[in-house]
Amino acid sequence: MKTIETQCCIAGGGPAGIMLGYLLARAGIDVVVLEKWPDFFRDFRGDTIHPSTMDVLHELGILEDFLKLPHNETHQMAGYIGGEKTTIADFDRLKVRCPYIAFIPQWDFLTFLSDKAKVFPSFHLMMETEVTDIIIENEKVVGVRAKSKDEEIEIRAELTIGADGRHSTVREKGQFAVEDLGAPIDVLWTRISRIDDGTKQSFGYADDGRVMVMLDRDEFWQCAFIINKGGFEEIKSRGLEEFRTAIATLAPRAAATVGDIKDWDQVKLLSVTVDHLTKWYREGLLCIGDSAHAMSPLGGVGINLAIQDAVAAGNILAPAFKKGPPTAQTLARVQKRREWPTRLMQRLQVIMHRRALAPALHKRGHFRMPRALRLLARFPFLQWIPARLVGIGFRPEHVKIGGLFVDHH
């Protein structure tokens, strides 16, 4: 078996894993990131880069290059509730460097970030390498076992990071206790062509027992059709034509191109989970991002919370590595820093699931706009509140550790 030794081994090449790998390598820490797929291409992953993340990219000196990538900007989120339109979130009201949500395929973002990280000699990205187990010696995690094609690899590390998503192998093998908050909904992802009408907005629709979000991706709409938990098979049994009709009836702007959906293979089920670990760490091991707390797709905040975890972890771990392997007490500081903003956001998502989305799915006939949304329409200055929650969150993180000087240009 091939053996690799490093200071930090990160399982998972998603936003949390690549960002933390970048930050640690930037500080001169030797880091190995393992990604089980041969590339980053996965459809219907979180494609939203929020203002808080773009602030981090600015602090790293790479925002200008990021904004050169093809992307779409959404400055407002609007909703049609029972046929009435209202602006839900106005990002222009935020005092940030980039007052909008940037839509970019996640594979482009991860490729961009990993290319920037590869400039540092201490950053090592191993694609098509899947973690199969963790290595425990004397009650301490000392690395992972992985497989790469036909090769077995043992990566020994001073610290192992679980950043391998909501179906985390590291979470499972580490035997972490999980608190499931429940989610009464699932999401069907699909896409249809977009006819340019001059608008640069994303829209939400709710009426007659149906709820859908249409995300403006320039040439197409990325559609999130929200359904009752476990209801996909029933929808399929009614036929594709009824599904297309439901979309076109709910969102008239989709009627002209909903025929793009020609078979069920174009409709992907996201089984929504909202949970968190009661303890994010054990000796030699720390979980961050979805591995520590699976988020609902509501608001698209999951990717940005994962990046905030990575920034906080980098700020705490990089100085600790200079003194030796990070202790459990150091890992506890990461959880303490990130736990309450994560739980607040999850609590807000659960409230929205139970008090807004689930009732909307069971309400037949005309759906009346809730009082909270009527207030947003009547007092537009209040639109900064949902913009703040979605775009920045409860505790934005900022890069506090220095880096080795590298000219990214």
N, C-alpha and C positions, 0 to 999 in steps of 0.2 A: 504494500500500500504506500502510495506517495504521501509524504509528509511535508507540510508547509508551516513555518512559524512566523507569526506576526504579532503586533501589539493589539490590534483590534480586528476581529472578524465580524462582518455584517452580513447577516442572512437576509436577502431580499434587495433587488435593485429597483425598487419603486422610489417615489419622491422622498420618503424619509431616509431610506438607505443610501441613495446617491448623494443627497444633501449632506448627511452626516459624514459620509466618506470624504466628500469634498472638503468640509470644514476641518476634519481631523488631519487630512493630508496637507492642507494649507498651513496647518500649525506644525507640520513636520512629523506627525505621528504616522507610523507605518500601518496601513489599513488595507484589508482585503474585502471586497464586496462580491458576494455570490448571487448570481441571478440564474434561475433555473431554465429560462427560455433562451433560445439562440438570438433573439432580438427583443426590442421593447414594443413591438407592434401588437397591440391588443385593442380591439374595437370596444367602444362604449366604456372606456375607463374615464376617470375624472379628468376633464379637459379644461377646467377653469383655473386660471392663475389670478389670484385676488390681490388687491392693493397691498396687503401686508406682506405677501410673498415678493412682490416687485420692490418693496422697500428693502427687503433682505438682499435681493439681487443688486440693488443700487449700492448697498453697503459693501458688497463683495466686488464692486467695480465691473459688473458684467451686465447690468441692466440695458445699457445702450446696445450691446450685441444681441441681447434677447429680443429687444423690440424690432430688430431688423428681420427677425423670422416672420414668415407669413402668419398673421393672426387676425382675429376680429375683436373689436372692442364694444362692450356693452356698458353704456353709461346709466341706463335705467332698466328696472324690471317692472313690467306692467302686468296687470291681471284683468281678465274678463270674468267677473263673477256674476252669474245670472244674466249675462249679456251687458252688464255695466262695466265700463273700463275705469280703472284707477291705477295710478303709479304707486307701486308698493315700495320700491327702494330707489333713491336718487343718489348715485355714487358721486355725482358732481358736487354734492354738498360736503364731501369728506375732505379734510385738510391733509392730503397725502400727495406723494409725488405723482402717482398715476391713479386718478379718481375714476377708475372703471375696472371691469372684469375683462381680462384678456382670455379669449378662447383660442386654444391652440391644441392640436392633438398631443396627448400625453407622451407618445413615443418621440415626438419632436422635442418636447421639453426635456425628457430624460436623456436623449442623445446629446442635446446642447449642453446640459449640466455635466454629463459624464465626460464629454470632450474637454470641457474646461478643467475638470478634475485631473484628467490624464496628463496635464501639463506638469503636475507635481510628481516627482519620482517615487514618492511613498504611497501613491494611490494605485491599487491593483484591482481591476475589474475582471472577474472570471464569469463569462457568459456560459450558458448551457451547463451550469453546475448547480445541482440541487442538494440542499441540506437534507439528510436522511435521519440524523440523530445528533444529540449533543454528547459531549464527553464529560463525565463527572468523575473526579478523583478527590477523595476525602471530603465529600459533600460540596465541593466547589466545581463549577463549570470551567473547564480548561480549554474548550474549543468545540469543534463540530466534526462530524463525518459527513462526507458528501460524495456524490457520484457525478462524473462528467463523462457522458457517452458510455464507454465501457470501462472507465477507469475509476477506481475508488480512491478517495483523497481524504486525508486527515489534516485539518487545519487547527493548529494549536495556537491559542491566543491568550493574552493577558485579560482581555475582555471580549465577550461575545454579545452581539446586539441582535435581537429579534426584530426585524423590520420586514417580515415576509407575509404581511397582510392578514386579513380576517380569518383565513384558513391556515394560520401559522403552524408550521411544524415545530418551530422553536417553542411556541406557546404550549403546544401539546406535550412535547417531550420534557419540558421544564415543569410540567404538572402544576401550572398556575391555576388558582381558583378564579372562576369567571362569574360575574354577576350579569345576568341577562335581563335587560330592561324591557324586552318585548317590543314588537313592532306589528301593528295590525295590517300593514300594507306590503305589497311587492310592487316592482316597477318593470314595465315592458319598455325596452329601448328599441327604437327604430329610427329610420331617417327617410326623409322625402325631399325632393328638389325644392329649392326656394326661388321664387320669382322676385327679383329686386324691385321693391316698392319705395325705396328711398329711406326706409326706416332702419335704425340700428338698435333694435331692442330685442329682448327676449320676453316671451309672454307666458302667462299662466292662465288656464281656463278651468272653470268649475260650473257645472250646471247639469241638472237632470240625472244625478247619480254618476257623473263622469268627471274626472279630473285629469288634466294633462298640462305639461310644461313643454314649450317649444323654444329651443335654444338656437339663436341665430348663429349659424356657422358659415355665413357668407353665401356659399353656393348651395347649401342645403340646410334644412331644419333638422336638428337632432331632437327627437321627440321622446319624452318620458311619460308614458301612459300609466297612471297609477291605478292599481287594482287592489281588491281585498286579498289579504294573505292567503296563499294557496289557491287562488282563483283562476290561474292561467289555463288549466285543462278545460274548465267549463267554458271559458272564452273561446278556446280553440274548437270546442265541440259545436259552437254556434256558426263557425265558418269565418273565413277570411273576409268575405264581403261585408258581413255585419260589423266586423272590427274596423274596416275602412270607413264604413258609413258612420260609425260612432265617432271617429276622429273628425271626419268632414263636417258632421252636424255640430260638434262641440266647437271646432275651430274653423270657421268658414275660409280663412286664408289658406288652409291646408287642402281644401276641396279640389283645387285644380291639379294637384300633384300626388294625392294620396294613392293613386293607382300605381305609383312606384313600388308599393309593397305588393309583391307578386306571390310570395309564399312565406310560410311561417319561419323559414330559415333566416329571414331578414328581421325577425323579431326576437330579441334576446331577453331572457328573464333574469332580473336581479332580485334575488331573495333578500329582502331588507332585514338587517340585523343591527340592533343597537345593544352593545354590551361593553363591559370594561373589566380588566383584571383588578382584583382587590389589592394586589401587590404586584408592581411592575418588574420586580427584580429579585434575584437571589445572588449568592456569592458568585461573582464571575459572569453574570448574565443580566442584561437589561432589555426590556421590550419597549418599543416606541411605535407611534403611528397606529395603524389598524391592528397590529399585533397586540397592542396594549388596550385599544379602545376602538371597536368597530362602530362607524358612524352611519347614520342614514344619509342617502343622497340629497336630502332636503337642504337647499341652500348651496349645495356643492362645496361644503366647507371641509370635507374630509381631507383632501389633498393639502389644504393650507394648514390644518391642524397638525398633520403629519410633518410638514416642513417646520412649523413652530416647535414641535417636539425636538426635531433634529438640531435646530439652532440652540435651543436651551441645553440640550445634551452636549453639543459642541462647546458651548461656553463653560460648562462645568467640567467636562471630561478632559479637554485639552490641557488645562493647567494641572489636573490631577495626574495625567500620564507622565508629566515631567518629573513627578516625585516617585513614580512607581506604578504598579498595577492599581487601578481604581478600586477602592474598598466598597463594601456594601453600604457604608454610610454615605459615600459619594453618590452611589446610584440612587439612594433614597432621596437625595437632594433633587435629582432630576424629576422623580415622581412628585415630590412636594411642589416643585415649581410648576408642573404642567397638569397636575390632577384636577385642581378646582376649576380652571377655565374649561377643561374638557368635560367635566361632569355638568357644569352649568349649561354648556352647549347641548349635551345629550339630553338634559332635563327639558330644555326648550324644544328640542326635536320631538321628544315623547309627548309633550303637551300639544304640540301642533298635530302630531299623528292622531291623538285621541280626541282632541276638541275641534279640530278643523277638517283634516283629511278623511278620517273614518266617517264622521257624520255626513260629509259631502258625498261620499260614495254610497250612502244609504238613503240619501234624500232624493226622492223621485219628484219630477216636476220642476218648476222654476225655483232656483236657488237664490235666496236673498243675500246680499252682501253683508258680511258680519260687521258689527259695530266698529271694531278696531280698524277695519279697512275704510269704513266711511270717515273715520277721523283723519286718516291719512289723506283722503281726497279733500276733506274740508280744510285741513291745516297742512299744506304741503311741506312746511318746515319740519314736520315730524318724520318726513320720509328719510331723514338722515339716520334715524334709529335703526330700522332694518338694514339700511346700507352699512351702518357701522357693525352690526352683528354679523352680517354676511361677509363684508369686505375686510374687516379687521379682527373681529372677535373680541373676547373678553380680556385677553392679555397678549398683545403682540410682542414678539421677541425681536431683539436686535443683536447683531453680531458684535460681540465684545472681545473676541480673541483676535490677536494680530496674526498675520500670516507671512510666509516667506514671500519675498517680492518676486512676482512673475508678471511679465508683460503679456497679457492675454491677446494682444494685437500682433 
